[in-house]
Amino acid sequence: MKKTVITVLLALVALAGQAQEIRTNEPTLSDYLQLLNAKGYIAYSFDMKDFKGKQYEPVIMEYAKGKEAKDVLGFSLSFPIGEKLVIGFAPSSNDSTYVYSFQSVGGGGFNATLKLQPVYVPEMPTKQSYSYESRPFELVSPVETEKFIPLVLFGSYWYEPETGVSRFCGEKLIKPDLSSDIIKSIPHFYVLGIKIK
């Protein structure tokens, strides 16, 4: 009997030792997505099936402390709405601009650049540092046509004298009326959205 118990215990120890292995997996799309996000490539996808066959007009509004909101495009262009709309961001060839994209899958879209403003750090007044992040807006129903629908905020970090660091933290979803607390701290930001025609 003792011999059987010892044999069973040895078998269990051997199995436990084998269970603790590290194995290689094939990378998945979500593994690559984390790498892309870390390098500044970000995409927001919106289901547009309810509006398929209509047109959308991209709208980009720029906000800076002390200045009235400004329409960045300055003209209107419309694209057909497909199954979904993807608004994306990508680093550009220089650090003072960022590429943005509107693409309606099964419809149309375009790419352009946004001008960035440096984060002011009193300890380094001559150094230009550009740091921006994005947040989606809360989506409100029902959707009204011919009215601006904010979808994504793209905003700069701000310097915090109390901590001596630049940061971008706060709400994960922005209120459409820009009443979110984080808005009070962001010195420069863009709101990307659409009008449905």
Z-matrix of the N, CA and C atoms (Angstrom, degrees):
N
C 1 1.449
C 2 1.531 1 110.82
N 3 1.361 2 116.37 1 -44.22
C 4 1.456 3 120.35 2 179.16
C 5 1.519 4 110.73 3 -60.18
N 6 1.346 5 115.18 4 -39.30
C 7 1.455 6 120.30 5 -179.06
C 8 1.536 7 110.71 6 -63.20
N 9 1.332 8 117.86 7 -38.39
C 10 1.469 9 122.74 8 179.67
C 11 1.526 10 110.23 9 -66.86
N 12 1.336 11 116.48 10 -43.52
C 13 1.472 12 120.62 11 -179.82
C 14 1.526 13 109.85 12 -63.81
N 15 1.317 14 117.23 13 -43.08
C 16 1.465 15 120.90 14 179.45
C 17 1.525 16 110.11 15 -64.20
N 18 1.318 17 117.92 16 -41.30
C 19 1.465 18 121.81 17 178.84
C 20 1.529 19 110.50 18 -62.59
N 21 1.333 20 117.16 19 -43.75
C 22 1.473 21 122.09 20 179.08
C 23 1.522 22 109.68 21 -63.34
N 24 1.336 23 117.40 22 -44.47
C 25 1.459 24 120.98 23 179.32
C 26 1.524 25 111.65 24 -62.66
N 27 1.322 26 117.52 25 -42.22
C 28 1.458 27 120.78 26 177.33
C 29 1.527 28 111.57 27 -63.22
N 30 1.323 29 115.63 28 -38.75
C 31 1.468 30 120.06 29 178.23
C 32 1.524 31 110.62 30 -65.08
N 33 1.338 32 117.18 31 -41.18
C 34 1.467 33 121.32 32 178.37
C 35 1.521 34 111.54 33 -65.24
N 36 1.314 35 117.64 34 -41.28
C 37 1.469 36 121.51 35 177.98
C 38 1.523 37 109.42 36 -63.12
N 39 1.314 38 117.84 37 -42.03
C 40 1.467 39 121.72 38 179.11
C 41 1.520 40 110.68 39 -64.09
N 42 1.345 41 117.20 40 -41.69
C 43 1.464 42 121.25 41 178.45
C 44 1.517 43 111.02 42 -65.58
N 45 1.339 44 116.79 43 -42.37
C 46 1.464 45 120.63 44 -179.92
C 47 1.523 46 110.04 45 -62.75
N 48 1.310 47 117.15 46 -39.51
C 49 1.460 48 121.15 47 178.02
C 50 1.514 49 111.92 48 -64.79
N 51 1.318 50 117.33 49 -36.38
C 52 1.467 51 121.30 50 179.66
C 53 1.525 52 111.63 51 -74.81
N 54 1.327 53 118.95 52 -27.86
C 55 1.460 54 122.07 53 -176.70
C 56 1.522 55 111.85 54 -71.08
N 57 1.321 56 117.47 55 -19.03
C 58 1.462 57 120.21 56 -177.14
C 59 1.516 58 111.12 57 -98.41
N 60 1.313 59 114.87 58 72.90
C 61 1.459 60 121.45 59 179.66
C 62 1.516 61 110.00 60 -119.83
N 63 1.312 62 115.61 61 155.74
C 64 1.463 63 121.59 62 169.30
C 65 1.514 64 106.35 63 -107.13
N 66 1.333 65 115.26 64 128.63
C 67 1.461 66 120.17 65 -179.39
C 68 1.526 67 109.70 66 -119.29
N 69 1.296 68 116.45 67 152.52
C 70 1.455 69 121.88 68 176.56
C 71 1.523 70 108.94 69 -83.36
N 72 1.334 71 115.79 70 133.45
C 73 1.463 72 122.02 71 174.90
C 74 1.522 73 109.05 72 -109.36
N 75 1.306 74 116.22 73 157.94
C 76 1.452 75 120.49 74 169.54
C 77 1.526 76 107.15 75 -74.84
N 78 1.334 77 118.88 76 130.11
C 79 1.466 78 119.65 77 178.77
C 80 1.524 79 110.72 78 -62.08
N 81 1.316 80 115.48 79 142.47
C 82 1.468 81 121.19 80 178.07
C 83 1.530 82 108.69 81 -100.84
N 84 1.316 83 115.45 82 171.88
C 85 1.459 84 120.72 83 177.53
C 86 1.522 85 110.58 84 -60.24
N 87 1.335 86 118.52 85 -37.21
C 88 1.464 87 120.46 86 179.63
C 89 1.525 88 111.59 87 -67.12
N 90 1.342 89 118.37 88 -29.01
C 91 1.464 90 120.97 89 174.49
C 92 1.530 91 110.23 90 -64.25
N 93 1.322 92 116.76 91 -43.53
C 94 1.458 93 120.64 92 178.41
C 95 1.527 94 111.17 93 -69.56
N 96 1.325 95 116.65 94 -33.47
C 97 1.459 96 121.13 95 179.44
C 98 1.523 97 110.94 96 -60.02
N 99 1.324 98 117.46 97 -40.19
C 100 1.465 99 121.05 98 177.59
C 101 1.531 100 110.76 99 -62.22
N 102 1.332 101 117.15 100 -41.12
C 103 1.462 102 120.80 101 177.99
C 104 1.531 103 111.26 102 -64.74
N 105 1.329 104 116.35 103 -43.57
C 106 1.459 105 120.27 104 178.95
C 107 1.527 106 111.02 105 -62.35
N 108 1.341 107 116.82 106 -43.95
C 109 1.462 108 120.38 107 178.40
C 110 1.526 109 111.07 108 -61.08
N 111 1.320 110 117.12 109 -40.74
C 112 1.465 111 121.24 110 179.64
C 113 1.527 112 111.50 111 -63.60
N 114 1.322 113 117.60 112 -27.63
C 115 1.459 114 122.14 113 179.07
C 116 1.529 115 112.56 114 -92.17
N 117 1.334 116 117.73 115 3.98
C 118 1.460 117 120.91 116 176.01
C 119 1.510 118 115.91 117 96.83
N 120 1.338 119 118.36 118 8.26
C 121 1.462 120 121.45 119 176.77
C 122 1.527 121 108.07 120 -93.38
N 123 1.333 122 115.65 121 117.38
C 124 1.467 123 119.84 122 -175.34
C 125 1.516 124 108.76 123 -134.56
N 126 1.331 125 116.90 124 139.91
C 127 1.466 126 121.34 125 179.12
C 128 1.527 127 109.61 126 -133.46
N 129 1.321 128 114.94 127 140.40
C 130 1.466 129 122.69 128 173.87
C 131 1.519 130 107.18 129 -119.55
N 132 1.322 131 115.87 130 128.30
C 133 1.455 132 121.18 131 -176.21
C 134 1.527 133 109.67 132 -113.01
N 135 1.326 134 116.48 133 133.65
C 136 1.462 135 122.29 134 -178.55
C 137 1.524 136 109.67 135 -125.26
N 138 1.326 137 116.30 136 129.46
C 139 1.467 138 122.63 137 178.31
C 140 1.531 139 108.03 138 -73.18
N 141 1.320 140 116.81 139 120.43
C 142 1.469 141 121.79 140 -176.06
C 143 1.531 142 112.54 141 -117.37
N 144 1.337 143 116.87 142 14.94
C 145 1.475 144 120.26 143 -174.96
C 146 1.527 145 113.15 144 -54.64
N 147 1.338 146 117.26 145 -35.26
C 148 1.475 147 120.35 146 -178.41
C 149 1.526 148 112.44 147 -66.26
N 150 1.341 149 117.45 148 -17.02
C 151 1.462 150 121.09 149 -176.06
C 152 1.530 151 112.28 150 -116.58
N 153 1.328 152 116.21 151 10.21
C 154 1.462 153 120.81 152 -178.66
C 155 1.525 154 109.68 153 -56.53
N 156 1.330 155 114.87 154 134.82
C 157 1.459 156 120.30 155 -179.23
C 158 1.516 157 112.67 156 97.51
N 159 1.349 158 117.79 157 -15.63
C 160 1.463 159 121.14 158 176.01
C 161 1.513 160 108.44 159 -90.57
N 162 1.306 161 117.41 160 -176.05
C 163 1.459 162 123.81 161 178.84
C 164 1.530 163 109.61 162 -114.00
N 165 1.345 164 115.85 163 151.43
C 166 1.458 165 119.32 164 171.99
C 167 1.524 166 109.13 165 -125.01
N 168 1.318 167 114.46 166 146.57
C 169 1.456 168 121.87 167 176.62
C 170 1.526 169 107.77 168 -113.12
N 171 1.340 170 119.35 169 118.37
C 172 1.464 171 120.24 170 176.61
C 173 1.532 172 110.28 171 -67.37
N 174 1.328 173 116.11 172 141.30
C 175 1.465 174 121.87 173 177.26
C 176 1.522 175 107.12 174 -132.89
N 177 1.338 176 116.12 175 130.21
C 178 1.458 177 121.48 176 177.11
C 179 1.520 178 107.28 177 -127.16
N 180 1.336 179 115.75 178 115.79
C 181 1.460 180 121.84 179 179.75
C 182 1.524 181 109.11 180 -107.85
N 183 1.343 182 116.23 181 134.66
C 184 1.464 183 121.71 182 179.31
C 185 1.527 184 109.01 183 -105.85
N 186 1.331 185 116.06 184 133.96
C 187 1.460 186 122.63 185 179.04
C 188 1.528 187 108.92 186 -124.23
N 189 1.320 188 115.82 187 132.40
C 190 1.466 189 121.47 188 174.04
C 191 1.521 190 106.87 189 -137.07
N 192 1.321 191 116.37 190 142.24
C 193 1.474 192 120.10 191 -178.27
C 194 1.527 193 109.87 192 -52.52
N 195 1.310 194 115.08 193 130.64
C 196 1.454 195 120.37 194 177.40
C 197 1.516 196 114.63 195 82.44
N 198 1.321 197 117.82 196 -1.49
C 199 1.465 198 120.02 197 -179.66
C 200 1.521 199 109.94 198 -121.69
N 201 1.312 200 115.05 199 147.33
C 202 1.459 201 120.90 200 177.22
C 203 1.531 202 109.72 201 -70.11
N 204 1.326 203 116.62 202 147.98
C 205 1.468 204 121.17 203 178.92
C 206 1.525 205 110.11 204 -57.03
N 207 1.324 206 115.19 205 140.48
C 208 1.463 207 120.89 206 -176.99
C 209 1.528 208 109.72 207 -125.62
N 210 1.333 209 116.77 208 134.09
C 211 1.464 210 122.04 209 174.96
C 212 1.524 211 108.01 210 -75.89
N 213 1.325 212 116.86 211 115.08
C 214 1.461 213 121.89 212 -174.91
C 215 1.522 214 112.12 213 -70.08
N 216 1.315 215 117.79 214 -40.26
C 217 1.467 216 119.61 215 -177.34
C 218 1.522 217 111.26 216 -67.14
N 219 1.319 218 117.26 217 -44.52
C 220 1.449 219 120.50 218 179.13
C 221 1.520 220 114.11 219 74.25
N 222 1.301 221 117.41 220 2.67
C 223 1.460 222 122.60 221 176.69
C 224 1.523 223 106.57 222 -153.15
N 225 1.318 224 116.97 223 167.14
C 226 1.468 225 119.03 224 179.77
C 227 1.525 226 110.02 225 -115.71
N 228 1.332 227 113.62 226 141.47
C 229 1.451 228 121.14 227 172.30
C 230 1.517 229 106.86 228 -142.63
N 231 1.312 230 115.72 229 147.40
C 232 1.464 231 120.36 230 -176.61
C 233 1.514 232 111.02 231 -122.57
N 234 1.340 233 114.04 232 149.77
C 235 1.459 234 121.86 233 179.44
C 236 1.523 235 108.98 234 -131.89
N 237 1.343 236 117.45 235 151.48
C 238 1.462 237 119.29 236 175.63
C 239 1.527 238 110.76 237 -67.50
N 240 1.326 239 115.99 238 144.92
C 241 1.466 240 121.76 239 177.53
C 242 1.515 241 108.72 240 -89.79
N 243 1.315 242 116.01 241 129.67
C 244 1.458 243 122.14 242 176.05
C 245 1.518 244 110.90 243 -104.67
N 246 1.333 245 116.62 244 -151.90
C 247 1.469 246 122.48 245 -178.09
C 248 1.525 247 112.52 246 -65.03
N 249 1.346 248 116.24 247 -39.46
C 250 1.461 249 119.33 248 179.95
C 251 1.516 250 110.04 249 -148.42
N 252 1.340 251 114.58 250 160.18
C 253 1.451 252 122.24 251 177.23
C 254 1.524 253 107.37 252 -115.90
N 255 1.326 254 116.26 253 131.87
C 256 1.467 255 121.20 254 177.83
C 257 1.523 256 108.07 255 -117.66
N 258 1.329 257 115.71 256 123.37
C 259 1.461 258 121.92 257 172.61
C 260 1.514 259 105.84 258 -107.20
N 261 1.329 260 115.70 259 122.71
C 262 1.454 261 119.44 260 -175.52
C 263 1.512 262 112.71 261 -128.67
N 264 1.341 263 114.43 262 161.55
C 265 1.465 264 122.72 263 178.32
C 266 1.517 265 108.67 264 -131.85
N 267 1.343 266 115.68 265 144.58
C 268 1.465 267 121.10 266 178.29
C 269 1.524 268 109.00 267 -148.86
N 270 1.330 269 117.10 268 146.52
C 271 1.461 270 119.48 269 176.70
C 272 1.531 271 109.95 270 -62.33
N 273 1.333 272 115.87 271 148.93
C 274 1.467 273 119.72 272 176.87
C 275 1.524 274 108.84 273 -102.45
N 276 1.310 275 116.67 274 -172.82
C 277 1.468 276 120.84 275 -177.46
C 278 1.527 277 112.54 276 -76.09
N 279 1.339 278 118.21 277 -10.37
C 280 1.466 279 120.57 278 174.94
C 281 1.524 280 109.21 279 -132.47
N 282 1.316 281 117.65 280 163.59
C 283 1.467 282 119.74 281 -173.49
C 284 1.527 283 114.05 282 -87.00
N 285 1.334 284 118.70 283 -1.83
C 286 1.462 285 119.86 284 -179.86
C 287 1.528 286 113.29 285 -100.36
N 288 1.336 287 117.42 286 4.63
C 289 1.469 288 121.73 287 173.47
C 290 1.523 289 109.40 288 -136.95
N 291 1.317 290 115.06 289 161.40
C 292 1.469 291 121.67 290 177.81
C 293 1.520 292 107.40 291 -138.94
N 294 1.300 293 116.92 292 142.58
C 295 1.462 294 121.65 293 179.49
C 296 1.529 295 109.38 294 -86.92
N 297 1.314 296 115.93 295 135.55
C 298 1.461 297 120.23 296 171.84
C 299 1.518 298 108.70 297 -123.78
N 300 1.324 299 114.76 298 159.38
C 301 1.458 300 119.91 299 -174.94
C 302 1.521 301 110.56 300 -144.44
N 303 1.315 302 116.34 301 138.45
C 304 1.467 303 123.63 302 168.96
C 305 1.519 304 105.61 303 -115.70
N 306 1.319 305 117.96 304 121.64
C 307 1.465 306 121.27 305 177.64
C 308 1.523 307 108.89 306 -135.97
N 309 1.313 308 116.43 307 120.55
C 310 1.456 309 121.29 308 174.83
C 311 1.523 310 107.10 309 -97.31
N 312 1.326 311 116.47 310 110.02
C 313 1.464 312 120.97 311 -177.17
C 314 1.525 313 108.10 312 -65.48
N 315 1.316 314 115.01 313 118.05
C 316 1.460 315 120.97 314 -174.77
C 317 1.518 316 111.43 315 87.67
N 318 1.342 317 117.20 316 4.93
C 319 1.468 318 122.68 317 179.57
C 320 1.516 319 109.29 318 -128.57
N 321 1.320 320 117.11 319 -118.06
C 322 1.456 321 120.57 320 -179.66
C 323 1.508 322 111.34 321 -153.41
N 324 1.337 323 116.63 322 172.62
C 325 1.454 324 119.94 323 -179.81
C 326 1.504 325 112.64 324 -175.61
N 327 1.340 326 116.24 325 -168.80
C 328 1.454 327 121.64 326 -178.63
C 329 1.531 328 110.58 327 -160.67
N 330 1.335 329 116.12 328 167.18
C 331 1.465 330 124.27 329 175.34
C 332 1.521 331 108.18 330 -122.84
N 333 1.334 332 116.59 331 149.55
C 334 1.465 333 122.20 332 174.78
C 335 1.524 334 107.70 333 -159.12
N 336 1.334 335 117.53 334 -174.63
C 337 1.460 336 120.12 335 -178.57
C 338 1.524 337 111.32 336 -121.70
N 339 1.322 338 114.27 337 152.55
C 340 1.456 339 122.95 338 175.13
C 341 1.524 340 108.13 339 -110.25
N 342 1.330 341 117.05 340 137.23
C 343 1.462 342 121.20 341 175.91
C 344 1.525 343 108.48 342 -83.24
N 345 1.327 344 115.79 343 132.51
C 346 1.460 345 121.76 344 -179.04
C 347 1.523 346 110.33 345 -101.46
N 348 1.325 347 115.85 346 158.07
C 349 1.456 348 121.62 347 174.74
C 350 1.523 349 108.51 348 -115.73
N 351 1.334 350 117.32 349 139.79
C 352 1.462 351 118.71 350 -178.57
C 353 1.524 352 112.12 351 -69.93
N 354 1.327 353 115.08 352 151.94
C 355 1.461 354 121.31 353 174.38
C 356 1.525 355 106.58 354 -80.44
N 357 1.327 356 116.60 355 127.51
C 358 1.462 357 120.05 356 -179.67
C 359 1.520 358 109.84 357 -84.60
N 360 1.329 359 115.70 358 123.88
C 361 1.461 360 122.02 359 177.19
C 362 1.531 361 107.07 360 -120.80
N 363 1.356 362 117.85 361 112.79
C 364 1.473 363 120.34 362 -175.71
C 365 1.523 364 114.11 363 -54.98
N 366 1.344 365 117.49 364 -34.32
C 367 1.467 366 120.44 365 -179.00
C 368 1.528 367 112.36 366 -68.74
N 369 1.332 368 116.52 367 -22.01
C 370 1.470 369 121.59 368 -179.84
C 371 1.531 370 108.99 369 -132.90
N 372 1.331 371 118.11 370 67.49
C 373 1.468 372 120.16 371 -172.83
C 374 1.525 373 115.23 372 -64.23
N 375 1.337 374 118.29 373 -22.52
C 376 1.469 375 119.57 374 -178.99
C 377 1.525 376 113.22 375 -95.33
N 378 1.335 377 117.19 376 -9.17
C 379 1.474 378 120.37 377 -178.82
C 380 1.528 379 109.72 378 -84.48
N 381 1.307 380 116.24 379 131.45
C 382 1.466 381 121.69 380 178.85
C 383 1.526 382 108.56 381 -100.88
N 384 1.321 383 116.22 382 115.55
C 385 1.461 384 121.24 383 179.32
C 386 1.528 385 108.63 384 -124.51
N 387 1.321 386 116.55 385 127.53
C 388 1.463 387 121.90 386 -177.90
C 389 1.526 388 109.25 387 -113.04
N 390 1.317 389 116.12 388 118.50
C 391 1.467 390 120.81 389 177.92
C 392 1.518 391 108.79 390 -138.07
N 393 1.343 392 115.86 391 121.54
C 394 1.466 393 121.86 392 -178.76
C 395 1.520 394 109.60 393 -132.33
N 396 1.324 395 115.15 394 151.71
C 397 1.467 396 121.99 395 173.95
C 398 1.520 397 108.66 396 -137.67
N 399 1.321 398 115.42 397 170.92
C 400 1.471 399 120.03 398 -178.84
C 401 1.516 400 110.68 399 -128.44
N 402 1.317 401 114.58 400 156.85
C 403 1.465 402 122.66 401 176.30
C 404 1.528 403 108.04 402 -145.10
N 405 1.336 404 117.54 403 140.77
C 406 1.467 405 119.49 404 174.32
C 407 1.525 406 110.89 405 -78.60
N 408 1.313 407 115.76 406 158.13
C 409 1.462 408 121.92 407 174.64
C 410 1.523 409 110.32 408 -90.81
N 411 1.331 410 115.93 409 153.82
C 412 1.468 411 120.79 410 169.72
C 413 1.526 412 106.41 411 -64.79
N 414 1.320 413 116.77 412 135.35
C 415 1.465 414 120.54 413 179.18
C 416 1.519 415 108.76 414 -94.19
N 417 1.325 416 115.80 415 130.66
C 418 1.457 417 121.89 416 -175.29
C 419 1.526 418 109.04 417 -111.40
N 420 1.326 419 116.13 418 135.30
C 421 1.471 420 121.30 419 176.13
C 422 1.522 421 108.80 420 -111.17
N 423 1.307 422 118.22 421 153.11
C 424 1.462 423 128.02 422 -6.16
C 425 1.532 424 110.55 423 -76.97
N 426 1.313 425 114.93 424 155.73
C 427 1.459 426 121.58 425 179.00
C 428 1.525 427 108.68 426 -82.58
N 429 1.328 428 115.55 427 131.00
C 430 1.463 429 120.30 428 179.23
C 431 1.527 430 109.60 429 -100.15
N 432 1.325 431 116.47 430 133.48
C 433 1.463 432 119.97 431 176.45
C 434 1.527 433 108.87 432 -74.88
N 435 1.333 434 115.36 433 156.99
C 436 1.467 435 123.94 434 -179.82
C 437 1.530 436 113.54 435 65.01
N 438 1.337 437 118.05 436 10.16
C 439 1.458 438 121.69 437 179.01
C 440 1.526 439 108.42 438 -118.62
N 441 1.340 440 117.14 439 141.39
C 442 1.460 441 121.63 440 -178.91
C 443 1.527 442 110.34 441 -64.46
N 444 1.334 443 115.20 442 128.11
C 445 1.468 444 122.58 443 178.38
C 446 1.526 445 107.40 444 -114.62
N 447 1.348 446 118.47 445 105.73
C 448 1.462 447 119.59 446 178.55
C 449 1.524 448 110.47 447 -72.17
N 450 1.335 449 116.62 448 134.49
C 451 1.464 450 120.58 449 -177.77
C 452 1.528 451 113.20 450 -117.92
N 453 1.340 452 117.46 451 -42.23
C 454 1.472 453 120.36 452 -176.64
C 455 1.526 454 110.07 453 -140.69
N 456 1.338 455 115.59 454 137.46
C 457 1.461 456 122.28 455 173.07
C 458 1.528 457 108.24 456 -102.20
N 459 1.332 458 116.91 457 135.55
C 460 1.465 459 122.69 458 176.31
C 461 1.519 460 106.15 459 -124.92
N 462 1.347 461 116.93 460 107.67
C 463 1.453 462 119.87 461 -171.15
C 464 1.511 463 115.10 462 -132.14
N 465 1.332 464 114.32 463 160.51
C 466 1.460 465 120.88 464 -177.13
C 467 1.525 466 111.71 465 -85.01
N 468 1.311 467 114.97 466 154.53
C 469 1.458 468 121.85 467 169.86
C 470 1.526 469 107.66 468 -64.94
N 471 1.313 470 117.13 469 165.11
C 472 1.452 471 121.90 470 173.45
C 473 1.527 472 109.01 471 -132.88
N 474 1.318 473 114.06 472 151.72
C 475 1.465 474 120.49 473 179.58
C 476 1.523 475 108.78 474 -86.53
N 477 1.317 476 115.37 475 134.48
C 478 1.461 477 121.12 476 -179.74
C 479 1.536 478 108.69 477 -114.32
N 480 1.333 479 118.11 478 106.15
C 481 1.467 480 121.03 479 -175.45
C 482 1.535 481 113.97 480 -60.44
N 483 1.333 482 117.32 481 -33.75
C 484 1.473 483 120.78 482 -178.10
C 485 1.528 484 111.84 483 -61.10
N 486 1.315 485 116.52 484 -38.08
C 487 1.471 486 120.67 485 -177.74
C 488 1.519 487 112.89 486 -102.69
N 489 1.342 488 116.89 487 -17.10
C 490 1.457 489 120.41 488 -178.59
C 491 1.518 490 114.24 489 74.35
N 492 1.342 491 117.25 490 21.29
C 493 1.466 492 120.85 491 179.77
C 494 1.522 493 110.63 492 -128.10
N 495 1.338 494 114.67 493 158.14
C 496 1.465 495 121.17 494 171.57
C 497 1.516 496 106.87 495 -95.81
N 498 1.331 497 116.19 496 140.35
C 499 1.458 498 118.12 497 -176.82
C 500 1.521 499 111.70 498 -149.83
N 501 1.326 500 114.76 499 168.63
C 502 1.460 501 123.04 500 174.60
C 503 1.521 502 105.49 501 -147.29
N 504 1.307 503 116.20 502 90.71
C 505 1.465 504 118.45 503 179.82
C 506 1.519 505 109.27 504 -144.28
N 507 1.306 506 113.82 505 153.91
C 508 1.461 507 120.98 506 -176.14
C 509 1.512 508 108.92 507 152.42
N 510 1.309 509 115.90 508 -149.26
C 511 1.458 510 121.26 509 -176.46
C 512 1.526 511 111.87 510 -56.88
N 513 1.328 512 115.14 511 146.41
C 514 1.467 513 121.14 512 177.09
C 515 1.523 514 111.30 513 -88.25
N 516 1.339 515 116.87 514 -21.36
C 517 1.466 516 122.92 515 175.70
C 518 1.523 517 107.97 516 -123.88
N 519 1.318 518 116.89 517 133.53
C 520 1.463 519 121.95 518 -178.57
C 521 1.530 520 109.50 519 -96.17
N 522 1.332 521 115.85 520 137.27
C 523 1.473 522 120.11 521 177.71
C 524 1.535 523 109.17 522 -72.98
N 525 1.331 524 117.68 523 139.55
C 526 1.469 525 120.91 524 -176.70
C 527 1.531 526 114.40 525 -59.94
N 528 1.335 527 117.24 526 -25.05
C 529 1.467 528 119.76 527 179.48
C 530 1.534 529 112.12 528 -88.77
N 531 1.332 530 117.06 529 8.93
C 532 1.467 531 124.50 530 179.04
C 533 1.532 532 112.71 531 61.62
N 534 1.329 533 117.03 532 30.61
C 535 1.462 534 120.95 533 179.54
C 536 1.529 535 112.80 534 -92.19
N 537 1.322 536 118.20 535 2.15
C 538 1.465 537 121.43 536 178.49
C 539 1.528 538 109.72 537 -63.73
N 540 1.337 539 116.94 538 143.71
C 541 1.464 540 121.71 539 -177.63
C 542 1.522 541 113.18 540 -58.13
N 543 1.324 542 117.49 541 -36.50
C 544 1.464 543 120.89 542 -177.05
C 545 1.533 544 112.06 543 -59.37
N 546 1.325 545 116.86 544 -29.39
C 547 1.470 546 121.88 545 -177.82
C 548 1.532 547 110.88 546 -60.38
N 549 1.340 548 117.08 547 -34.41
C 550 1.472 549 120.89 548 -178.96
C 551 1.528 550 111.70 549 -63.51
N 552 1.316 551 117.87 550 -25.12
C 553 1.470 552 121.74 551 -175.57
C 554 1.523 553 113.94 552 -95.48
N 555 1.329 554 117.80 553 -24.50
C 556 1.472 555 120.91 554 -173.58
C 557 1.533 556 109.83 555 -77.82
N 558 1.344 557 117.68 556 116.13
C 559 1.461 558 119.54 557 -176.84
C 560 1.535 559 114.16 558 -73.69
N 561 1.330 560 117.52 559 -26.78
C 562 1.460 561 120.54 560 -177.95
C 563 1.521 562 109.16 561 -148.62
N 564 1.335 563 116.84 562 128.32
C 565 1.462 564 118.85 563 178.08
C 566 1.516 565 111.42 564 -154.74
N 567 1.319 566 113.22 565 161.68
C 568 1.460 567 122.31 566 175.78
C 569 1.513 568 108.31 567 -117.33
N 570 1.324 569 115.97 568 146.09
C 571 1.460 570 121.58 569 171.87
C 572 1.529 571 106.17 570 -116.08
N 573 1.340 572 114.85 571 119.34
C 574 1.448 573 120.80 572 178.58
C 575 1.512 574 108.94 573 -103.64
N 576 1.308 575 116.09 574 130.16
C 577 1.459 576 120.17 575 -179.53
C 578 1.515 577 110.50 576 -158.23
N 579 1.311 578 114.96 577 -164.52
C 580 1.465 579 120.04 578 -176.71
C 581 1.530 580 111.01 579 -141.68
N 582 1.316 581 115.05 580 161.88
C 583 1.458 582 123.15 581 163.88
C 584 1.511 583 105.42 582 -117.47
N 585 1.323 584 116.48 583 132.10
C 586 1.473 585 120.30 584 177.12
C 587 1.507 586 107.99 585 -94.39
N 588 1.328 587 115.82 586 128.97
C 589 1.469 588 121.94 587 -176.43
C 590 1.527 589 110.66 588 -96.20
